């Protein structure tokens, strides 16, 4: 399981073991072959990419499990990559790992950046109990209802609630959080983690309301604690 930087060109966030394994692997399951090739080229300029086989994990039909089983049966070492961050976390790579387990193959997670954990680390919110929910509903009233449900869970369990949104809806997400949360609920927005525009800030809903900015269209993680 090969992690990628969560911000573009942030290769400095990768561990030495990622560099070592990617220099040796010749079989990969990836979300996007073009991204994977560009990433490998940035790490290993002399790598002959034509010698590497990539199988894309389709968003609808999933991974080619027959190819995976064939490669495992042949004794191949196989890498799994997401578009950014850790494969298998908010990512379809978990299917590949499960098939490998079913076949008795060893699954090795390489150390690397996870935007979810990095955001939690920097948020100041409860890191002893937290839950990740992926994407919230896009439209009202479903979105407001879900935000309020997560706030109730957070208050009851003292549990940090974590979710993400598409970059072009960052400002709308903050507006909806401020509108639907109790004034004392703490909200964190972690924008462009490890990138040049990185901004991680935690305030109460009432404090955000007083100075709600327009955010860049960069990947972001949202956290709340009621």
C-alpha positions in Angstrom: 0.0 0.0 0.0 1.9 3.0 -1.4 1.0 6.5 -0.1 1.3 9.6 -2.3 1.7 13.2 -1.1 -1.6 14.9 -0.2 -0.4 18.1 -1.8 1.1 18.3 -5.3 4.9 18.0 -5.4 5.2 17.4 -1.7 7.5 14.4 -2.1 9.4 15.6 1.0 6.5 14.1 3.1 7.2 10.6 1.9 9.3 8.0 3.9 12.5 6.3 2.7 10.6 3.0 2.4 8.3 4.5 -0.2 11.3 5.4 -2.3 12.9 2.0 -1.9 9.8 0.0 -2.7 8.7 2.1 -5.7 12.1 1.6 -7.2 11.5 -2.1 -7.2 7.8 -2.7 -7.9 6.7 -3.5 -11.5 3.0 -4.2 -10.9 0.5 -1.7 -9.7 -3.2 -1.1 -9.0 -3.9 2.6 -9.2 -6.8 5.1 -9.5 -5.2 6.8 -12.4 -2.4 5.4 -14.5 -1.2 8.9 -15.7 -0.9 10.2 -12.2 0.9 7.1 -11.1 3.4 7.3 -13.9 4.0 11.0 -13.2 4.6 10.3 -9.5 7.0 7.4 -10.2 8.9 9.5 -12.7 9.3 12.3 -10.1 10.8 9.9 -7.6 12.9 7.8 -10.1 13.8 9.8 -13.2 15.7 6.8 -14.7 12.8 4.3 -14.2 11.7 2.6 -17.4 7.9 3.1 -17.1 7.3 0.8 -20.1 8.4 -2.1 -18.0 5.7 -1.4 -15.4 2.1 -2.8 -15.6 -0.7 -0.6 -14.3 -4.3 -1.8 -13.7 -6.7 1.1 -13.0 -9.4 0.7 -10.3 -12.6 1.7 -12.0 -14.9 3.9 -9.9 -17.9 1.8 -10.9 -16.8 -1.7 -11.5 -13.8 -1.7 -9.1 -10.5 -3.5 -9.4 -9.7 -6.2 -11.9 -9.6 -9.0 -9.3 -8.8 -11.6 -11.9 -5.6 -9.8 -12.8 -4.8 -9.3 -9.2 -5.2 -13.0 -8.4 -3.1 -13.9 -11.4 -0.3 -11.6 -10.3 -0.4 -12.9 -6.7 -0.4 -16.5 -8.0 2.7 -15.7 -10.0 4.4 -14.4 -6.9 4.5 -10.8 -8.1 5.0 -7.9 -5.6 2.2 -5.5 -6.3 1.8 -1.8 -5.3 -1.5 -0.1 -4.6 -1.7 3.7 -5.1 -4.5 6.3 -4.6 -4.6 9.7 -6.2 -3.3 11.3 -2.9 -2.6 10.1 0.6 -3.0 6.6 1.9 -4.6 3.9 -0.3 -7.5 2.0 1.3 -8.5 5.1 3.4 -11.4 7.0 1.7 -10.2 5.2 -1.4 -11.1 2.0 -3.4 -7.7 0.4 -2.8 -9.2 -1.5 0.2 -10.8 -4.0 -2.2 -7.3 -5.0 -3.5 -6.1 -5.5 0.1 -9.0 -7.7 1.0 -8.5 -10.0 -2.1 -4.8 -10.2 -1.1 -5.8 -11.3 2.4 -8.3 -13.9 1.1 -5.4 -15.4 -1.0 -3.1 -15.4 1.9 -0.8 -12.8 0.5 1.1 -10.4 2.8 -0.3 -6.8 2.8 2.3 -4.2 3.8 1.2 -0.6 4.5 4.0 1.9 3.8 4.4 4.9 6.0 3.1 8.1 4.5 0.8 11.2 4.8 -2.9 10.9 5.5 -4.8 14.2 5.2 -7.4 12.9 7.7 -4.9 12.2 10.5 -2.7 15.3 9.7 -5.8 17.5 10.0 -6.8 15.8 13.3 -3.3 16.2 14.7 -3.3 20.0 14.0 -6.9 20.7 14.9 -6.7 20.6 18.7 -9.9 18.6 18.8 -10.3 15.2 20.4 -7.9 12.7 19.0 -8.9 9.9 21.4 -12.3 9.4 19.7 -13.0 10.4 16.2 -15.0 9.2 13.1 -14.5 9.9 9.4 -17.6 10.2 7.2 -16.3 10.9 3.7 -18.6 13.3 1.8 -21.7 14.8 3.3 -24.9 15.3 1.2 -24.5 18.1 -1.3 -28.0 19.6 -1.2 -30.3 20.9 1.4 -32.2 19.9 3.4 -30.1 16.6 3.6 -26.8 18.4 4.2 -28.1 20.5 7.1 -29.8 17.5 8.6 -26.6 15.5 8.4 -24.5 18.2 10.0 -26.9 18.5 12.9 -26.8 14.7 13.3 -23.0 14.6 13.5 -23.0 17.5 16.0 -25.4 15.5 18.3 -23.1 12.5 18.0 -20.1 14.6 18.8 -21.7 16.2 21.8 -22.9 12.9 23.2 -19.7 10.9 22.6 -17.2 13.8 22.8 -16.1 12.5 19.4 -14.5 14.6 16.7 -16.4 14.3 13.4 -14.3 14.4 10.2 -15.4 14.8 6.6 -14.3 16.2 3.2 -15.7 18.2 0.3 -14.8 18.9 -3.3 -12.5 22.0 -3.4 -14.9 24.2 -5.3 -17.5 23.8 -2.5 -15.2 24.7 0.4 -16.8 28.1 1.1 -20.3 26.7 0.9 -19.4 23.9 3.3 -18.1 26.5 5.9 -21.2 28.5 5.4 -23.4 25.5 6.0 -21.5 24.4 9.1 -21.8 27.9 10.7 -25.5 28.0 9.8 -26.3 24.6 11.3 -24.0 24.2 14.3 -24.4 25.5 17.8 -22.4 28.8 18.3 -20.0 27.0 20.7 -19.3 24.0 18.5 -15.7 24.0 17.4 -15.0 23.8 13.7 -11.7 23.2 12.0 -10.9 23.6 8.4 -7.6 22.2 7.2 -6.8 23.5 3.7 -4.0 22.3 1.3 -2.3 20.3 4.0 1.5 20.2 3.4 1.1 22.4 0.4 2.1 26.1 -0.2 -1.4 27.4 0.7 -1.7 25.4 3.9 -4.1 26.9 6.4 -5.3 24.9 9.4 -7.6 26.9 11.8 -10.0 25.9 14.6 -12.6 28.3 16.0 -16.1 28.2 17.4 -19.0 28.5 14.9 -19.8 31.9 16.2 -16.1 33.0 15.7 -16.2 31.7 12.2 -19.4 33.5 11.5 -17.8 36.8 12.4 -15.0 36.4 9.9 -16.0 33.8 7.3 -13.5 34.0 4.5 -13.6 32.9 0.9 -11.4 29.8 0.5 -9.1 28.8 -2.3 -10.2 25.8 -4.4 -7.7 23.5 -2.7 -8.3 20.0 -1.0 -9.7 20.4 2.5 -10.6 18.4 5.5 -13.4 19.6 7.9 -13.7 18.6 11.6 -16.2 19.5 14.3 -16.5 18.9 18.0 -19.7 19.8 19.8 
